[in-house]
Amino acid sequence: MTDVNVKVECARELGQLERIWMSYGYDELNWTATPRGRANAATLHDVFGGPVAVRAHNLFTSGSGRGLPHWSSGNVYHEDRNGGPFYDWSQADAAFDLWVDEEMVPIVELGFCPVQLSRASDRPFHPTPSLYGQYESWGWTSVPRDEGRWGGLVQAVVEHFAQRYGARRTSEWYWEFWNEPDIVYWDGTFEEYCQYYDVTVAAVRRGLPGARVGGPATTGEGTVFLERFLEHCAGAARRPGQQAGFPDFVSFHTKGAPGFRRTYGPVGPYGVTGDEDRSPSTKKVLDEIAANLDLVRSHRSLVDVPVLVDECDPGVPAHMGVFDNRNYQYRNTEYYPVFQLQLMGALLSGQLGGGKGVSLATAWAWYMEGDRYFEGTRSFFTASDIPTPLVNAYRMLAMLGDRRLAAEVTEAGTSGSTGAVGALASRRRDGGVAAILWHHDDNQYARATLELALEVRDLPFAGRPVEIKQYLIDEKHSNSHTAWRELGGSQDPSPEDVEAIRKRSMLEVVHEEGLESCPSSLSSRVSLACPGALLTVVAPV
């Protein structure tokens, strides 16, 4: 018995398919140009299949350039014996050179505060304890102590990058002031944030007229800070000679779950730790985005500006994993890619209300130096640079076309599943049709299988030879984590096992056939587990 019917209507185009998923970011700026960083950036360039927006923290933070999880330092700003400012570009250039080489579009986060500009610079050094040792900490959350020197720093970095990479290229970048100033990352007042935002905008535009400047990169929960910020911008726009005014883009963040408390219980999805089962929430993500998006679009001057959700993740923090709390296992499994696929589908569906939607949804994930195999951190790669199942979500998305097609999902029977089936369909540039189906439940421990009937109607190449391919992500397919477990889950796998796991990390074809003469409609029946995702591509030969 069929549980769900899915119909893709090739004759009903819904306009441009906005590729909002083309962005990722991470805390560890200094890992960008390491051998692992270079290799992984090149891999992701191929996976995403086009120019990707990239964002990292700590460009202005002082430090030795020793990257740690959740920590890095661009170490740009310095003062000489006489108190005069000078700049060191070595650490920043190493990261930005790689980004430019890989054709990325940086979201340049202009923060945090350098030690010599910090109000705390006259205090004794207080290292911040962490799981990984001690971070170098000299009041990096501080409000800069001098407007002129802060503006000079911002202008200098803009001019440096414009000269190094070209004004035309850098004018396409996003220049963003600070990160999450509505929480502990900004230890000043709201008024001081607005003051320094205005200083930053003026400095960026002195260095690069026509640059895109924005913010405020607030957290998703609550919109009070963003609302007050936009009111400030509206007021600035009315003042003669003010360069700030409304931002060229607006940014905010969302997470599907708060950090799960450390329990240090048994590793694995069904271990007993005394803690409750917990999972990310799609509803939390969508509610936060909707509230912030409605607020932005309520301003007439911001109806069409890009909105960047430049941290858009199932949960926090990035560096904790299954050895901290078993609920982080979802980051290793097929759950994570399916969560991201259904989230992108929801963001593109128009269910967040009227007006222009999200321009970019940034996955705050990359890799972690020193991770054990399948540590459960929020990463695209595990040890030995093996791609996690998450990577295959973006491989699927990259195979979609640029024109969105109507796709209708209807229940045909009773399945007993608490999950949801969704679809995202498109017409490709080669004339082919590609559709992703997913079966998702926010409960990472839920398991069910549905029988789906897929019908692709009004194919534009009826009568011509075609090739049909189907790709699958589930527990058994396109899943390096499953391969690792099947080989014993060793933290010291043999070279042969590493290569076997790597092979299973690729997007797997589960059905392939050629037709000499394509009918006007194609039908197929598939079993789709939860969590699971199926990509069907029909392309003319």
Summary of the structure (lengths in Angstrom):
residues: 541
radius of gyration: 24.1
end to end distance: 33.5
largest distance: 80.9
contacts: 1884
relative contact order: 0.14
helix: 29%
strand: 27%
